[in-house]
Amino acid sequence: MKRPNLIFTALLVPLDFLMLILAGMSAYFLRTSSLVAQWRPVLFELDLTFEKYFSTVLLVSLVWLVVFAISGLYKIRREIKLFDEFSQLVIASSAGLMVIIIYIFIRGEFFNSRFIILSAWLLAILFVFLGRLLIRKIQEYLIVYHNLGAQRVLVVGNGKVTDNLVNEIKSSPESGLRIVEKIPDLNMEQIEDAIEEKQIDQVLLGEINNSIEERMKLIDFCQERRIDFKFVPTLLQAATSNIEVDTLAGVPIIELKRTALGGWGRIIKRTLDIIFSIFFLILFSPIMLLVALAIKLNSQGLIIYKNLRVGPKRNFKVYKFRSFYLKYCIGEEYPFNKEASEFEDELARERSLRQGPVFKVGNDPRRTRVGKFLERWSLDELPQFFNVLKGEMSLVGPRPHMPSQVANYQKHHMKVFNIKPGITGLGQISGRSDLEFDEEAKLDIYYIENWSLGLDFKIMLKTPFVALFGKHKS
């Protein structure tokens, strides 16, 4: 880690402390202002003087800094995304608020103003985030225009995934990574020369076919020279990260767990699926009515299209708003129409351009005008909340695929069926249909192996931003 990055991370502690104090004082002045006081008179000034309140704010701010540290907000890392940092900040601030509430409850004291508590919590999130955003922008400016704290990266490997990584790094100078050389093969002599001559800070190992022994030589070399080493995992490595070690008759036994989702985690996830699916169905009901009307006016056919998909235990019909013309729909409600065969050449061409069993036709001419709009903004998937309510799907999980696609899965792809498919997932927020199937499978397996409620909430919070501002499916 470069020294400037250490300095910026250290600066976050006093800055957060200052912003927490500012949030607490702003909440007090807001409560005592004429704007709020005329709505609710101030009755606590005798019991809670300004001096007593200020000392309380100082103490609470120190407690929150401890909570922030425990939550990982002061980990020394450069690559954390802004949205991830905001999500982590909301969770940590909420945890800090709970600590204060529990303390008040145990002491049996009654805090004089609930308004101050609520507003201070919201303002703390806002002010701390704005402070961190300022630090981030200053750091990005120094990195982009002065290379202050930039990491010099040597990429080893070849192939499409490696090329995508290189292009992504080059197009994101604010990440602080600078590719100084790319070596296609694991040639230790070339690597050692490049590290010596170009002052490499980090080695990134991409797709490579060399033996484990040769890779270990590179790892050992990087450790000896105190150089950061990162690598792109294979599908097998992504699938074997969730293990549990136990002993039997004094012998260590390693269990390869199918998923981190089990026991109470499965119960909690299902409970949240029911609650949120009901909430979203109520919330989006006006939009769904408008979509149904638009489909009916635009083309003939049923409004809801049922498409057979593969689940963990049995196949099920996923509900979607119909986006195709009636004559191109396939299913029980729509017997196969031979006119769909006119697009066989187009489908064959798309398959040749995409690796894996799953592909999507860009700008599909079989879609209606309304259907293209629905597909672009993912509105066609709103009826899937009914699938969640029925227990066939989850809010978050791997993308559900059709039996014809699953028939072409390789054995290692089948692990995605260890949990229910989801309306959204790690693959959907990380590239949507632009991802190759193997890359999507890696992300799904990572999610299955590392499931947590926090990860679910992060994916759900990020989904609308990706749908509105990210890369679209058409």
N, C-alpha and C positions, 0 to 999 in steps of 0.2 A: 504494500500500500504506500503510495507516494505521500511525502510529508504534507503537502497542501491539503490532501484529502483528510489526513488526520487532524489538521488544524480546523478545517471546516466542520468536521464532526464534533470536535471539542467545543466549538463556538455555539453549537446547538443547545448545550446545557444552560449557559447563562441567558441565551436568547429566549428559550422556552420559559425560564423562570420569570424573566421580565414580562413576557406576553401573558403568563398566567396571572401575575399581579395586575397588569393592565386590564385583563378581562374581569377580575374580581372587583376592581375599583369602578370600571365602567358599569357593571351590573348594579353597584350601590348607587351611583349617581343617576342611573336610569330610573331606579326605583324611587328615589327621592325627588326626581324632576317633576315639574308641574304637569307634564304630559301624562305621567302615570299616577301621580298623587291625586289629581282631580277625579280619576277613575276609582282609585282605591287609596284612601288617606293613609299617611305614614303614622304608624302608632308605636314603632319600635325604637325611636331615637333615644329614649331614656335608658332602656335596657341594653341597646346595642349602639353605643357611641361610636363615632368615627374612629377614634383611637383603638378601641377594642376590636372593631371590625377589621382595621388595617393589620393589626397583629395576627388576627385569625387568618386573613388572606395570606400572609407570609408563611404561616405554619402549613396551611393547606397546600400552598404552592410547592413547598418542600416535599410534602407527602406525595403529591402528584408526580414530581420528578422521579421519585423512587419507583412509582407505578410505571412511568414511562420507560425507565431503565429495565425493569423486569419484563415489560412488554416488547423489548427489543428495539425501541426507537433510537437508541444510541449505539447500535451495532455499527462497526466501521465497514461500510459497504458503499460502493459508488453507483451500482447499477440499478438500485431500487427505483421502480416507476412511481410517478407522481400519484397515480390513482391508488396504488398499493400503499403508499405512505399515508395518504388521507384515510384509507380504510383502517389502517393500523392505529392511526391517531384517534379516530372515532371510538374504536374498541377500547383503547387505553384510557381515554378520557371518561368513558362510561364506567370503566372499572374503578377509576379514581373517584368518581361520583358515588359509586356503591360503597367504597371504603368510608367515605364521609358519612353517608346515610347510616351505615352499620354502627359507626362510632357514636353518632347522635342517639341511635336506638339503645345501645348498650349503656350509655351514660344516663339515659332517661330524661335527656334535656329536650326542650322544644325550641328549634331554631325560629327566630322571629319572622322570617320572610321566606316563603316557598318560592316567590317570584325571583328573589336574588339567587337562590340555588339553581333554578332552572335556567335563568338567563346567563348566569356565570358559566354554567356547563356549555351552553351553546356558544357564548362568546369566547370561551377558552379554546374550543375547537377551531373557531374562525381565526382568532388572533395567532394561535400557535401555527396553524397551517399557513397563514399569510407570512409569518416570520420565516418559516422554513422555505416557503416559496421564494422569498427574497434571497435567502442564502443560496438556494439552488440556482437561481438566475445569475447571481454574481459568479458562482462557481462555473456555470456553463459558459458565461462570457469569457472568463479567464482561460478556460480549457479550449474553446473554439478559436479565440483570437490570439491567445498567447501560449497555448499548449501547456499551461501551468497545471501540473498534476496529471497530465495525459499518460496513458500506459502504452508502451511500445510492444506490439503484438507480433509474434511469429506464428503463422498458420501452417500446419502440417496436414496434408491430406488432399484428396481430390474427390470429385463427384458433385452431384447436384446440391446436396445438403450443405457441403462445405462452401460451394460457390454462393449459395443463398446467404450463408453466414457472412461471407466476405462482403457481399453487396450491401447487406443490412448495416454492417459496421461502417462501411464507407459512406453510406447515406445518412448516418447519424453521428456527426462529429461531436455532438453534445454528450455522447456516451462516455467520452474520455478515452476511447480505444483508438489506436493508430496502427494500422497494419503496415509494417515496414518490409515484410517479405512473406512470400507464400512458396513453400516447398511441397511439391506433389507427392513425394515418396518419403518414407521414414529412413532417410539417409543421415546417420548420426554424424558423419564427417561434415556434411553441409550444414546440419543444424548447429553443431558446435561452432563452426566458423561464423555463422550468422549471429549467434548469440554473443560471441566475442567481439565481432566487428561493429555490430549495430546496437549494442547495449539493450538487449531485449529484456522487458519486464515480465512478459507473460507468454507462455506457449499454449496455443489452442490446437488440440488434436481433433481433426475432423474424421471423415470416412477414410479408412485405411484397411488394407488386407494383411498387414504384417502379423507375425506371431506375437503371443503374449510376452514371450521373453524379450523380444525387440522393443515392445512398448514399455516394459518394465525398465529397460535400460534408459529410455527417455525420461521416465518418471524419476529414476534415481539421479540422473544427471541434473534435472531441474531442482531437485531437493538439495543436492550438493551445492549448487550455485545460487540457492535461495531465490529461485525464479518461480512465479506462480504457474501452476499447471491446470488446465481445464480440458475437458474432452467431451465429445458428443457421444452419448451412450448408445449402444446397440439396443435392439428391441428386447433381447434377453436380459441385459443389464437393467433396463427399465422395469422388467417384470419381476426381478428378484430382489428388490430393495426392501420389501416388507417382511422381515423375519422375526421370529421369537425364539430365544434360546432357553432351554430348560435342561435339567439333568435327570437321568434315569439310571439307577444302579451305579451312580458316580460317573457316568459317561455323559458328556455334553451332547444334547440332541437339539438340532436346529429344525424348527418348523417353518416351512414356507407358507405363509398365510395367503389365502386367496384374495383377501381384501382387508383393509383397516376398518371397514364398516361392518360392525357386528354387535350383538348384544344390545345394550342401551342405545348405542349409536344408531342402529337400524330403527329402533322404536322412535327415537327423537326425530330422525329424518322423515319417517312416515307421518308422524304427527304434524310436523311443519309443512309437509307436502299438502296435507288435507287443509290446514288453516290457510296457507298462502294461495292454494288453487281456488278456494272459495272466495277469498279476498280479491284475487285478480279477475275472476269471472264476473264479480259484481262491478269492479272498477272498469273493466273493458267492455261491459255489456252495451253501452251506447255505441262504441266503435264497432262492435261485432254486428249490431243491428244495421248500421250504415253499410258495412261491408257486405252483408247478406243482401241488402236492397240493391247495391251496385252490381253484384254478381247476377242477380235475377234480371235486372234491366239490360245488362250487357250481352248475355248469351243464354241459351236454353240449357236446362239440365238441373240436377240437384245442387243445392248450395254447399252442402258438406260432402266432401269426397272421402271415402273410407279406403285406406290403402293398407294391405297386409304387411306387417313388419315382424321381425323376429325378436322375441323377448328371452329372458334368462331361462324360463321354464316352458313357455309355450308361445306360439304366435298370437298376435293380436292385431286388431284393426286400428290404425292411427287415424285420428280425425284431422282433416285439413279443409280450409275453404278451397273450393274448386277454382283452380287457376288456368286449367286447360279447356279448350273447346270440347264439347261433348263427344265428338267423333274420335278424339284422341285419348279418351279416358279408358283405363283398363281396370276391371274389378267386377265384383258380383253385380253391382248396380249398372255397370257399363260393359257389356260383352265386347270382346276384342273386335275393333273395327279395322278392316284391312287398309283403310286410308292412312293409318299410322305408319304403314310400311314405307311410305314415300320418304320418311326421314331416316331409314336404315343406314344410308350412306353417311349422313351427318353424324349419326350415333357412332358408326364405325370409326369415323375420323376423330371424333372426340375421345373415344377409347384409346386410340393409338397415341394421343397426346398426353394421356394421364396414366400414371402407374397405379396398379392395384385394381380391386374389383369394383370400386365405387367411383363414378364420375358424373359430372353434370354438364348439360349442354348450355353454353353461354348464349344469351339472347335467344332462347328457345322459341322458334316460330309457332309452336303448337299452343302457346299461351295466349289468352285473350288480352285485350288492352288493360282491363282491370286486373287480370291475373299477373301481368308483368309488374304492376304497381304493388300488388300484395306481396309478390315474391321479393321484390327489391327491399321492402321495409319489414319483411318477416311477419306481416299481418296474416298470411295464410296459415300460420301455425297457432294462432290464438285458440282454436277449438281443442288443442291438445291438453288444455287445462282440465277438460273432461276426462281424458285418459289418465291424468295424474290423480284426479278424484277417485277414479275407479280402481286405482292401484296398479295399472298396467305400465305406467311411466312414473318418473320422478321429475321434480323441477330441474335438477342438475344430474347429469350423467352422460354416458356416451351417446352419440347420435344413433337413432334407430335405423336399421337398414332392412331392405327387402330380402326375401328368401333367395331370389335369383342372385343377389349380390353376395349374401352370406355363403352360398354354395361355392363361391370362388375364393373364400377366405383360406389362408394358410393356417396351420395348426396354432401357431403362436398368436394369431389374431383372435382366437376364440376366448381369450381371457376377458374380453370386453363384456362378455355375458355373465360375469360374476355379480353384476349389479343391474338394476333396472336402467333402461335407456332414459335419457332426459330431454326436456325441451331445449335446454341450453347446456353447455359443458365447456371444458377447457379447450377442446378443439374449436368450438364455435367462436370463442372470443379470441382465439389466437391465429385466425386466418380464414375462418369459415371455409367455403368450398375451394379456396385457392391452395389449401394444403394437400399434399400428396397423401394417399391413404395410409401409408406406413407412418408418416409423421403424425397424422391424426391418431393412429392406434397407439403410438408412443405416449402422446398426451393423455389419452383415455386411460392407459395402463398406469401412468403416473398418478392420475387422479384416484383411481381405484386403490392403489397402494398407499397413497398419502392422504386419504379422505379425512376431512375434519369439518365441523360446522363453520369454522372461520373461512375455510376454502370455499364452501358452498355459498356463503354470503358474499364473498369477494366476487365470485363468478356471476351471481345474480345481480350485484350492483354494477358490474362492468358490462353486462349484456346490452342494456338499452343504449349505452354510449357507442358500443360497437355497431349495433343495428342502425343507429342514426348517422354516425360519423365514420365508421370503419369501412372496410372493403365489402362490397355487396356481392350477392350470389349471381347476379345477372349482369 
